[in-house]
């Protein structure tokens, strides 16, 4: 099993986000940096066995899925807020 350096692993996750999901480079970088700031990758830094190409793909999928879930939740909240606001005007 070939392991990557921590930096190379994060680069690979970022690259996979752009390749798999057709994200812009800036958006992929921002997503990985936000995850890093939230200490999502702490275990990867501590355990080299988690820094593989296969794991990078899993993490890219997980980050993108979590991002999509957040966006959908925000949209639902905005729609609900808008509907509540519309009901009060009557």
Beta strands, then each sheet from edge to edge (+ up, - down):
end
